[in-house]
Amino acid sequence: MKSKFSLRKIGIAAAVLIFFLLVSLVTNTVLNAFKINSIKFNRSAKRALSISEQISKQAAEFSETAALMELGPNPLNGFYYRFDENLMVARHAGKKSAPALNAQSNRNINFEFDNENDLPVRPAKNDFVVENGVLKYKHNGSNFLEYFGKSDIDKEAIGEIEVRIKVKKTKKLIFGWSSQGDAAALDPLQTDYLALLTIPDNQFHTYRVNANSIFRGGLKTGEPIRKIFLFPFEIPSDDVEIDYLRFLSREAKYSQRPYGDVYETRNKEMRKAIYTHPLHVLSYTLEIPEGRSTLKFGKGILHNDDPVVFNVMLKHGGKTLMLHSGEVSDAGRWHDVSLDLSGYAKRRVEISFVAQGSSNNIAFWSNPIVFAPPKKRMNVVIVLEDALRPDHMSTYGYGVETTPVKDDFAKRGVVFQNAFSQATHTRSSCTSMMTSLYPTATGVWDMSEMLDDSYLTLAEIMRNQGFATASFLQNVNAGPAVGLHQGFDTLFDFEILGRRADELYEDAALSHWIETNADRNFFLFLHLLDPHGPYDPPDEIAAEYKRPYIGGNRKLKKEKFIDPDWIEVPTVKSRRFLYDQEISYNDRYFGKFLKRLEEKKLLEDTLIIFTSDHGEHLGEHFIWEHMAPGYVQVLRVPLIMVYPKKLPVNKRIGPPVQLLDIMPTILDLAAIRTDDLLIQGDSLVSLIQDEKLDFWTNRICISEEVRFKHKDDPAAHGSVFYKNWHILNSDKLNDMITYKAKKFSPGLYEKLGMETRVFDLSYDTEEHFDMLNFLADVYFNYNAQSFFEDFKKQNLVTWKTMTKDSGQSVNYNPASLKQLRSLGYVK
């Protein structure tokens, strides 16, 4: 009896305990819902999901060309007519097809796999099968794909290397070449290499390599290629299928059509251009506007072998006038032309472009346009400093005066106190900023991915609306390597601009571009690399501190991509100090840039947006650089807007905003409609004007953790910023709770939603203390995880629709890969 009575008491006690536990959990959930105002929070979250769903439906019918046509003429700009955007209405004379390449020009080398008994490129061990033109083999540590052909390959003739291949596990593919026919694949003394980042999803992808510069090192001038290798790297085995390997001549990409539009680079300056074969005529009919008007274009040729004469003719009233005729024999640079058309005002004319010369050459007409002066002046300049934390700027209250120029600059405009990036790294973040779409909607997650041509960028819209557009960038992840050249008339990158602020701001190309486009409204994007690591400020600002040990007690292991070479004993103090010094150096030259705009009388008419692509971990949470998890240190960015004509002065705004909002804000101020565009951000104009404050106070901002993630993985992670709350859901957390919970039960850790942390930024600005009451709120954590998964799933519909779910062609520029390695993005 006594035993039964004891068991009964234990049962009652357990039931009471469970009851109180459930009551506590329910009470905690109710209190959390009250604390965060779950009704308004859920309403904002539903709005974000609804917009994503709406965008995914629009994507099914979206046409870049149609969307641009729907915009109509821009009311700020005067008359403008871009010839490259009107290729479809141009009249053509000459051959309807491109001239056949002669024996010298037709230097393509194609390795196909149709006959398994005659394969110049095959696995070394001959252990393979060929099915339907596809070579299949098992890669292991020595079974490399090799070139066994007897013919030499002329490296000077190769413009592009293209390989279509399928791998299951390989993330890095090595392309090797040698002038020695008996070279060994793994002998660096005989063989040179290029690493291609691959997509290991067991699907075919086409990888294209810009070959213009990869053969400069290793091989001597005129030395042929006699050996080629292609093999997976850093993996013991994989199933490989290869469809073809092609070496395309420099002329090959222009052999399909006698004309077209293209981006071409001359003297390290990339431009949008129309290409034509000699004697092919492009004619356009247009009415020249009243008053002053100008025809501008640049001239370029493919190679120096055969000079090309560029002729521009104007026909009116039965008479034909030669507006311009000039020979170009130097393929190494662009040759610019500006012609006054004011004498033909209010007349309907025909303008024709025709090149004369050998059929072996190609003519490039860069950015041809007829334009009149703007009706109203408005320029847009985005200045972005990479990896810049606002809490290390005196503009945002930092205790050290790191940004005195920006302190004064901010007083002339609007400072957003809580702006957030959409990703922890440049490639995804800048793509989102330039499209106003989240990373899961653009599909740009990793270093091997780039924006599909079907997307519409801010630069494309501004260019279409009559603005001159240019990009000057020091980080490869914000340019052509990620597809963000789309829409820019002109691009200069790190190859000419270096990595220092003075190298960009003081570069003659920037001054020249501003000078030559001062008669137009323009959109200018400046992307500075510093204070991105390594933290190594120039001597003029930090020479006295450059010694092996600067100071600080918390000594650290030296890291190549964080610490400069001259540091022997890095510390937390030294890293943060050098980071601040780079910020100060940038600030000094930002002031010089503003002074130059003022001297040219452009400052009053220019909207200047200062920001960053992401922040930086500086030892908080035992993390350095910019990577997940997305704590506030790596996601919060500065955002300052100054526009004397339309924005208030000395105003600070508290509600959270995001980089996604920059594009719609610019379009709003530039009087450009957004109804038919795919945009997930909101224009900040109403917030600046103190309108719809309830909406802005309760709107959520979202960042996503997508790097190193697979698109077919249903799990999703990221951050939501709501009022003063930060809801972080990450599988990269390294705190004590994560360590102990995973040690106890990794599966239970995920099922209970323990990947979610909640921070109250109103008092915990550094996110040292997560709210434990939310950690115990299973209902809240489940909803948070469900939101990220639903959001990702809906956005991926947009990406698959825009890319037709056909995978991507991955393009590699070896010079770009060199910078990626120097920054630590590619190991």
PESULDA-V481932 format. One line per field, one symbol per residue. psi: psi as a letter, one per 30 degrees, with the letter a starting at -180 (. if undefined). Layout:
psi=???
This chain:
psi=eeeeeeeeeeeeeeeeeeeeeeeeeeeeeeeeeeefifeeeeeeeeeeeeeeeeeeeeefgkkeeeeeefeakkfekakkjjeffgeffkkkkakflkkkkleeeigkjkjliejffijfklkeggillkkhgkkkljkaffilkljglfklkjfffkfkkkkjlklefkfkkkklllfkfgkkegjfffkllkkkkljighlkkkkkkjgfffgeldklkfklkfkkkjkllhkellkkkkelkkjklffefgfelflallkkkkhgjklklkkkkkgkkkkkklkklkaklkkkllkllelfejlkkkkkkkkkhfkkkjekkkkkfjgflkjkkkkkgffgkgkjlkkkkkkkakfflkkkjkhkkklllkekkjlkkkjkkkhkkeggkfeggkfkifieefeeeefgbkkjfikklflgleeeeeeeeffhklefffgjelfgklkkfflkleeeeeefgfkkkkkjkfkfggbefgggfjfkekkkaffffbfleeeeegkeeeeeeeefgfglklkkkkjkekhklkjilleffgeffjlejelkfiklkkkegeklefkeikleeeeeeeeeeeeeeeeefeeeeeeeeeeghfefgkjkjkalflbkkhfkghklajlllileeffklkjkkkjeefkllhkkkekkllfffeefeeeefghkkgegljkflkkgeeeeghlheeeeegklkklkjfkglkfgkfkklakkkjbgkjjkjkggkgleeeeeeeeejeeeeeeghgfkkkkjfffiffhfjljffeefieeeeeeeeeeeeeeeeeefeeeeeegghgalkkkkjeeeeeeeeffgek.
